[in-house]
Amino acid sequence: PTPRPYPPAMCRPTTDGANRRRRASILLTTESFNFDDEKDRKDGGGAGGKNGGGGPAPDVSSTLLTTAVLCGVLLAIEMGMRWVLERYQDAHPVLESATNRSILARHVGVDALSCFAVAYIGLKNRHILSDLYDAVVHKADSMPPAGYEKRLFTYIPAGQHVLTFFFAYQVKNFVDTILWNDGIVYVMHHVFSGAAAWGGMHPGTSHSYAIFFMGISEMSTAVLCLLANFDDEHGAVGLGDAFPNAKAALGGLFVVLFVLCRCVMWPYASYYYVRDASLALKGNSDMMVGPRRFWVRVIMWSCIGLTFIQCIFLGMIVVTAKEEISKFL
């Protein structure tokens, strides 16, 4: 479907018939995030409605209901994996430890699965980033500064889809981080990541960029979650020693994806996002109403901070890679 501009009224409650008619819904497919159907338009909703598009995005109740369902699904998968691993614990000495089984279930059934899910949604909708691709690869004038409003304030069902799934994962991982006592750094990471996703959904902004930042770029994180299982400190004790080749293969794949997603693609996407966000904050756009100005600023500075963190991670990867390679020489 053709992306639609957010209406200025989206930042404040509405009481039109279309919004009363839309009850809380469980939204699992990209199509389910598209409310701009013909019935909507006749009732006054959608992009072409008589009320000027009284709110094409899902309401907060639908987002919360979907988040609860997704967290429940992740918990069920995690518990199911624990049951399977316990049932077959005699298959390998590593599985004899209940802690190891729980760690594997969490890293694979929750972390890796969630990251692969948002990455898949992002990759499936990568065509939405065609302007960014043309600007970076072909040096085309496809991302002009004058178009910042369209890029920041266009409702894109696929973008809302990525943000919703990403937010649900952050909620589940936030709880897991506390239960597993991962530390305050990880707790704050999930808080800020989840907050940025929420601001992208409600009041809504930066959907096209979300497809990359919270979708495609998570490919490297998904592989990292699998790789973490082989670390004696953060993963299943003994798994790395038992399967060194698998650990090395995942490590190599992670380095490739990290460099591609976080070191090559990320800086370009960050440059254009920070430029667009800065223009929005300095300008007098009608779309910067209510809390949206606050969220654009928060997401912009989060993007800047994460960009610097990527540089630190790259240095750590280089050091770790040298240590691992030396073991095989």
Secondary structure as the mmCIF struct_conf table of DSSP 4:
data_model
#
loop_
_struct_conf.conf_type_id
_struct_conf.id
_struct_conf.beg_label_comp_id
_struct_conf.beg_label_asym_id
_struct_conf.beg_label_seq_id
_struct_conf.end_label_comp_id
_struct_conf.end_label_asym_id
_struct_conf.end_label_seq_id
STRN STRN1 ARG A 4 PRO A 5
HELX_LH_PP_P HELX_LH_PP_P1 TYR A 6 PRO A 7
HELX_RH_3T_P HELX_RH_3T_P1 PRO A 8 CYS A 11
BEND BEND1 ARG A 12 ARG A 12
HELX_RH_AL_P HELX_RH_AL_P1 GLY A 17 ARG A 21
BEND BEND2 THR A 29 THR A 29
TURN_TY1_P TURN_TY1_P1 THR A 30 THR A 30
HELX_RH_3T_P HELX_RH_3T_P2 GLU A 31 PHE A 33
HELX_RH_AL_P HELX_RH_AL_P2 GLU A 38 ASP A 43
TURN_TY1_P TURN_TY1_P2 GLY A 44 GLY A 44
BEND BEND3 GLY A 46 GLY A 46
TURN_TY1_P TURN_TY1_P3 ALA A 47 GLY A 48
BEND BEND4 GLY A 49 GLY A 49
TURN_TY1_P TURN_TY1_P4 LYS A 50 ASN A 51
BEND BEND5 GLY A 52 GLY A 52
BEND BEND6 ALA A 57 ALA A 57
HELX_LH_PP_P HELX_LH_PP_P2 PRO A 58 ASP A 59
HELX_RH_AL_P HELX_RH_AL_P3 VAL A 60 ARG A 87
TURN_TY1_P TURN_TY1_P5 TYR A 88 TYR A 88
HELX_RH_3T_P HELX_RH_3T_P3 GLN A 89 ALA A 91
HELX_RH_3T_P HELX_RH_3T_P4 PRO A 93 GLU A 96
HELX_RH_AL_P HELX_RH_AL_P4 ALA A 98 ARG A 106
HELX_RH_PI_P HELX_RH_PI_P1 HIS A 107 ALA A 112
HELX_RH_AL_P HELX_RH_AL_P5 LEU A 113 LYS A 124
TURN_TY1_P TURN_TY1_P6 ASN A 125 ASN A 125
HELX_RH_3T_P HELX_RH_3T_P5 ARG A 126 LEU A 129
HELX_RH_AL_P HELX_RH_AL_P6 SER A 130 VAL A 137
BEND BEND7 HIS A 138 HIS A 138
BEND BEND8 ASP A 141 ASP A 141
BEND BEND9 MET A 143 MET A 143
HELX_RH_3T_P HELX_RH_3T_P6 PRO A 145 GLY A 147
HELX_RH_AL_P HELX_RH_AL_P7 TYR A 148 LEU A 152
BEND BEND10 PHE A 153 PHE A 153
STRN STRN2 THR A 154 TYR A 155
HELX_RH_AL_P HELX_RH_AL_P8 PRO A 157 LEU A 179
TURN_TY1_P TURN_TY1_P7 TRP A 180 ASN A 181
HELX_RH_AL_P HELX_RH_AL_P9 ILE A 184 GLY A 199
HELX_RH_PI_P HELX_RH_PI_P2 GLY A 200 GLY A 204
HELX_RH_AL_P HELX_RH_AL_P10 HIS A 207 ILE A 211
HELX_RH_PI_P HELX_RH_PI_P3 PHE A 212 ILE A 216
TURN_TY1_P TURN_TY1_P8 SER A 217 SER A 217
HELX_RH_AL_P HELX_RH_AL_P11 GLU A 218 ALA A 228
TURN_TY1_P TURN_TY1_P9 ASN A 229 PHE A 230
TURN_TY1_P TURN_TY1_P10 ASP A 232 HIS A 234
BEND BEND11 GLY A 235 GLY A 235
TURN_TY1_P TURN_TY1_P11 VAL A 237 GLY A 238
HELX_RH_AL_P HELX_RH_AL_P12 LEU A 239 ALA A 242
HELX_RH_AL_P HELX_RH_AL_P13 PRO A 244 PHE A 258
HELX_RH_PI_P HELX_RH_PI_P4 VAL A 259 MET A 265
HELX_RH_AL_P HELX_RH_AL_P14 TRP A 266 LYS A 282
BEND BEND12 GLY A 283 GLY A 283
TURN_TY1_P TURN_TY1_P12 ASP A 286 MET A 287
TURN_TY1_P TURN_TY1_P13 GLY A 290 PRO A 291
HELX_RH_AL_P HELX_RH_AL_P15 ARG A 292 PHE A 328
#
